[in-house]
């Protein structure tokens, strides 16, 4: 039988790190997964080959044994022993059936890679459980692959919570996005991903939230920042100004002599905490003092009098 170059199958160098192996496997597994390539025998065969390569290179123990074998495969086939006296036959017989790979399939496919877990004669001969062309594994129940979609909501919807409707296999799904959601928040809908295989559970749907910008507010975690215009006379004499919030407008009293750029903190008027019911961030209102323009002759006269008084 032919020697299998697992490094070549994953498209990585022989000195690749565990992180590089995992990344290469994930990329290829997504590309050739049976759910993505239905009724495609070539993709299914490639997917099995990728899984086999990861089974070996993803296990430090198997990888070390495989690297020892290396180019000595032909000699081992003829003699049953590799250079240095290592007895591969005895080692493979002691291993039994192949074990689960150390990749966390739940991160990638929601609990299982999908498809058949059988490996090649090459794998079985070296690692056991497949001698004489027998399959190294058997069909097992596999959880379906998770799927992810992005949805946009407004800042107002993020404040109050929102509802989004989707169609999955002709079935309407209503997904509630909780109040306090932010960019990147994921809402999990169980059992609405790809179907499972061999009796395994269906995968999950993850709805990834994107918040559209709001011209009135800047959001920093659960706090909101807004700029409020105020006329010169109110800033000088003090008075009430109207401040917008996501729950409606409110009145804020500012003291006399308030300065341009001065910021007032309104406790509890920011975004709701995603995981703390009843808790909110704060709202920071920054004053934007507006000068009268143009000014009337009478206003000019009064301003000149005010200037003269202040210079005395």
C-alpha positions as CSV (number, residue, x, y, z in Angstrom):
1,X,0.0,0.0,0.0
2,X,1.1,3.6,-0.6
3,X,2.6,5.8,2.1
4,X,0.3,8.6,3.1
5,X,1.8,12.1,3.6
6,X,-0.5,13.6,6.2
7,X,1.4,16.9,6.2
8,X,0.8,17.2,2.4
9,X,-2.8,16.3,2.9
10,X,-3.3,19.2,5.3
11,X,-1.0,21.5,3.3
12,X,1.4,22.2,6.1
13,X,5.1,21.9,6.8
14,X,6.5,19.1,8.9
15,X,7.5,21.5,11.7
16,X,4.0,23.0,11.9
17,X,2.8,23.9,15.4
18,X,-0.4,22.4,16.9
19,X,-2.1,25.7,16.3
20,X,-1.2,25.6,12.6
21,X,-2.4,22.0,12.3
22,X,-5.7,22.8,13.9
23,X,-6.2,25.9,11.7
24,X,-5.3,24.0,8.5
25,X,-7.7,21.1,9.5
26,X,-10.6,23.5,10.3
27,X,-10.2,25.3,6.9
28,X,-10.2,22.2,4.9
29,X,-12.9,20.5,6.9
30,X,-15.2,23.4,6.3
31,X,-14.5,23.3,2.6
32,X,-15.0,19.6,2.1
33,X,-17.7,18.9,4.8
34,X,-20.5,16.6,3.4
35,X,-23.1,19.2,4.5
36,X,-21.4,21.8,2.2
37,X,-20.9,19.3,-0.6
38,X,-24.0,17.1,-0.8
39,X,-23.9,14.1,-3.2
40,X,-20.2,14.7,-3.9
41,X,-18.3,11.5,-3.5
42,X,-14.9,13.2,-4.2
43,X,-15.5,15.8,-1.5
44,X,-16.6,13.0,0.9
45,X,-13.4,11.0,0.2
46,X,-11.3,14.2,0.7
47,X,-13.1,14.9,3.9
48,X,-12.3,11.4,5.3
49,X,-8.7,11.8,4.2
50,X,-8.5,15.2,6.0
51,X,-10.0,13.6,9.2
52,X,-7.4,10.8,9.0
53,X,-4.5,13.2,8.7
54,X,-5.8,15.3,11.6
55,X,-6.3,12.1,13.7
56,X,-2.6,11.5,13.4
57,X,-1.1,14.9,13.4
58,X,-3.5,16.3,16.0
59,X,-2.3,13.7,18.5
60,X,1.2,14.3,19.8
61,X,1.7,10.6,20.4
62,X,0.5,9.5,17.0
63,X,2.4,12.3,15.3
64,X,5.6,11.2,17.0
65,X,5.2,7.6,15.9
66,X,4.3,8.7,12.4
67,X,7.3,11.0,12.2
68,X,9.5,8.1,13.3
69,X,8.2,6.0,10.5
70,X,8.7,8.7,7.9
71,X,10.6,7.6,4.8
72,X,11.3,4.2,6.3
73,X,7.8,3.0,5.3
74,X,9.0,0.8,2.4
75,X,11.6,-0.9,4.6
76,X,9.1,-1.5,7.3
77,X,6.6,-3.0,4.8
78,X,9.3,-5.5,3.8
79,X,10.8,-6.4,7.2
80,X,8.2,-5.3,9.8
81,X,10.8,-3.2,11.5
82,X,12.0,0.3,11.0
83,X,15.6,1.5,11.5
84,X,16.6,1.5,15.1
85,X,14.8,-1.7,16.0
86,X,11.3,-0.2,16.6
87,X,8.6,-2.8,16.2
88,X,5.7,-1.0,14.5
89,X,3.6,-4.2,14.3
90,X,3.8,-4.8,18.0
91,X,3.1,-1.1,18.8
92,X,0.1,-1.0,16.4
93,X,-1.4,-4.2,17.9
94,X,-1.2,-2.7,21.3
95,X,-3.1,0.5,20.4
96,X,-6.4,-1.1,19.5
97,X,-9.0,1.0,17.7
98,X,-8.3,4.6,16.9
99,X,-9.2,7.1,19.6
100,X,-11.1,10.3,19.4
101,X,-9.1,13.2,17.9
102,X,-8.2,16.0,20.3
103,X,-9.8,18.6,18.1
104,X,-12.9,20.1,19.7
105,X,-15.5,19.3,17.0
106,X,-18.1,21.2,18.9
107,X,-16.3,24.5,18.1
108,X,-16.4,23.6,14.4
109,X,-19.4,21.5,13.8
110,X,-21.5,21.7,16.9
111,X,-20.6,18.3,18.3
112,X,-19.3,16.1,15.4
113,X,-17.5,16.3,12.1
114,X,-20.3,14.4,10.3
115,X,-19.8,11.6,7.9
116,X,-18.1,8.2,8.3
117,X,-15.2,7.8,10.6
118,X,-13.4,5.0,8.7
119,X,-9.8,5.4,8.0
120,X,-7.4,3.9,5.3
121,X,-5.6,0.6,5.4
122,X,-2.4,2.7,5.9
123,X,-3.8,4.1,9.1
124,X,-5.0,0.7,10.3
125,X,-1.7,-1.0,9.5
126,X,0.3,1.5,11.5
127,X,-2.1,2.4,14.3
128,X,-4.2,-0.7,14.6
129,X,-7.9,-1.4,14.3
130,X,-7.8,-1.8,10.5
131,X,-5.5,-4.7,9.7
132,X,-6.0,-6.5,6.4
133,X,-8.1,-3.7,4.9
134,X,-10.7,-3.7,7.6
135,X,-12.3,-0.4,8.4
136,X,-10.7,1.4,11.3
137,X,-14.0,2.8,12.5
138,X,-17.7,2.5,12.1
139,X,-20.6,4.8,11.4
140,X,-21.5,6.8,14.5
141,X,-24.1,9.3,15.3
142,X,-22.9,12.8,14.4
143,X,-24.4,16.1,15.5
144,X,-25.2,18.4,12.6
145,X,-23.0,21.4,11.8
146,X,-23.8,24.7,13.4
147,X,-24.6,27.6,11.1
148,X,-24.2,31.3,11.7
149,X,-26.0,34.3,10.2
150,X,-25.6,38.1,10.7
151,X,-28.5,40.4,11.4
152,X,-28.5,44.2,11.8
153,X,-30.5,46.0,14.5
154,X,-30.7,49.6,15.4
155,X,-29.4,51.0,18.7
156,X,-33.0,51.6,19.8
157,X,-33.8,47.9,19.1
158,X,-30.7,47.0,21.1
159,X,-32.0,49.0,24.0
160,X,-35.4,47.5,24.0
161,X,-34.7,44.1,22.5
162,X,-35.8,43.0,19.0
163,X,-37.4,40.2,17.1
164,X,-36.2,38.7,13.9
165,X,-38.0,36.1,11.7
166,X,-36.2,33.6,9.6
167,X,-37.2,30.7,7.3
168,X,-35.5,27.3,7.8
169,X,-36.6,24.4,5.6
170,X,-39.9,26.2,5.0
171,X,-40.5,26.7,8.7
172,X,-40.7,30.2,10.2
173,X,-38.4,30.8,13.1
174,X,-38.8,33.9,15.4
175,X,-35.6,34.8,17.2
176,X,-35.7,37.3,20.1
177,X,-32.5,39.4,20.5
178,X,-32.2,40.4,24.1
179,X,-32.0,44.0,25.3
180,X,-28.4,45.1,25.8
181,X,-27.1,43.2,22.8
182,X,-23.9,44.7,21.2
183,X,-21.8,44.2,18.1
184,X,-20.8,40.5,18.0
185,X,-23.4,39.3,20.4
186,X,-24.5,35.8,19.4
187,X,-28.0,34.4,20.0
188,X,-28.2,30.6,20.0
189,X,-31.2,28.8,18.5
190,X,-30.9,25.1,19.3
191,X,-31.6,22.5,16.7
192,X,-31.9,25.0,13.7
193,X,-28.5,24.3,12.1
194,X,-27.6,21.5,9.7
195,X,-29.3,18.1,10.2
196,X,-27.4,15.4,12.2
197,X,-26.2,12.2,10.6
198,X,-26.8,8.6,11.6
199,X,-29.4,9.7,14.2
200,X,-27.3,12.5,15.7
201,X,-28.9,15.8,16.9
202,X,-29.3,18.7,14.5
203,X,-26.8,21.6,14.8
204,X,-27.6,25.0,16.2
205,X,-28.2,28.4,14.5
206,X,-26.1,31.3,15.8
207,X,-27.4,34.7,15.1
208,X,-24.6,37.3,15.1
209,X,-25.7,40.8,15.9
210,X,-24.5,44.0,14.2
211,X,-25.6,47.3,15.6
212,X,-26.2,50.1,13.1
213,X,-24.9,53.6,14.0
214,X,-27.1,56.2,15.6
215,X,-26.3,59.8,14.8
216,X,-27.4,60.9,18.3
217,X,-25.3,58.6,20.4
218,X,-21.9,57.0,20.8
219,X,-21.8,53.8,22.6
220,X,-19.0,52.6,24.9
221,X,-19.9,49.2,26.4
222,X,-23.1,50.0,28.3
223,X,-22.6,53.8,28.5
224,X,-23.9,56.3,26.0
225,X,-22.5,59.7,25.0
226,X,-24.5,62.5,23.3
227,X,-24.0,66.2,22.5
228,X,-26.8,68.6,23.5
229,X,-27.0,72.1,22.0
230,X,-27.7,74.9,24.5
231,X,-28.1,78.6,23.8
232,X,-25.7,81.2,25.3
233,X,-28.2,82.7,27.6
234,X,-29.2,79.4,29.3
235,X,-25.5,78.5,29.7
236,X,-24.8,81.8,31.3
237,X,-27.9,82.1,33.5
238,X,-28.7,78.4,34.0
239,X,-32.0,76.7,33.3
240,X,-33.4,73.6,31.7
241,X,-32.3,71.8,28.6
242,X,-33.8,68.8,26.8
243,X,-31.6,65.7,26.6
244,X,-32.5,62.8,24.2
245,X,-32.4,59.2,25.6
246,X,-33.2,55.9,24.0
247,X,-36.3,55.8,26.3
248,X,-37.5,59.3,25.3
249,X,-36.5,62.9,26.1
250,X,-35.9,64.2,29.6
251,X,-35.3,67.6,31.2
252,X,-31.9,68.4,32.7
253,X,-31.2,71.4,34.9
254,X,-27.9,73.0,34.3
255,X,-26.3,75.6,36.6
256,X,-25.5,79.2,35.7
257,X,-22.1,79.7,34.1
258,X,-22.1,76.2,32.4
259,X,-19.2,75.9,30.0
260,X,-19.0,74.7,26.4
261,X,-18.0,71.1,26.4
262,X,-19.0,70.5,30.0
263,X,-20.4,67.0,30.5
264,X,-23.2,65.9,32.8
265,X,-23.7,62.3,33.9
266,X,-27.3,60.9,33.9
267,X,-27.1,57.7,36.0
268,X,-28.9,54.6,34.7
269,X,-29.9,56.2,31.4
270,X,-27.5,54.2,29.2
271,X,-27.9,50.7,27.7
272,X,-29.3,47.8,29.7
273,X,-26.8,45.3,30.9
274,X,-27.1,42.2,28.7
275,X,-26.8,39.7,31.6
276,X,-27.9,41.8,34.6
277,X,-31.6,42.4,34.5
278,X,-32.7,45.8,35.7
279,X,-29.2,47.3,35.5
280,X,-28.2,50.1,33.0
281,X,-25.2,52.0,32.1
282,X,-25.0,55.8,32.2
283,X,-25.7,58.6,29.7
284,X,-23.2,61.4,29.4
285,X,-24.5,64.7,28.0
286,X,-21.9,67.1,26.6
287,X,-22.9,70.8,26.2
288,X,-22.5,72.5,22.9
289,X,-23.0,76.2,23.6
290,X,-24.4,78.0,20.6
291,X,-23.7,81.7,20.1
292,X,-26.4,83.9,18.6
293,X,-25.8,84.7,15.0
294,X,-26.4,87.1,13.5
295,X,-26.9,89.6,16.4
296,X,-29.2,92.5,16.3
297,X,-28.0,96.1,16.9
298,X,-29.7,96.1,20.3
299,X,-28.0,92.8,21.2
300,X,-24.7,94.2,20.1
301,X,-25.2,97.2,22.3
302,X,-26.0,95.1,25.3
303,X,-23.0,92.8,24.7
304,X,-20.8,95.9,24.5
305,X,-22.2,97.1,27.8
306,X,-21.6,93.7,29.4
307,X,-18.0,93.8,28.1
308,X,-17.5,97.2,29.5
309,X,-18.8,96.2,32.9
310,X,-16.6,93.1,33.1
311,X,-13.5,95.1,32.3
312,X,-14.0,97.5,35.2
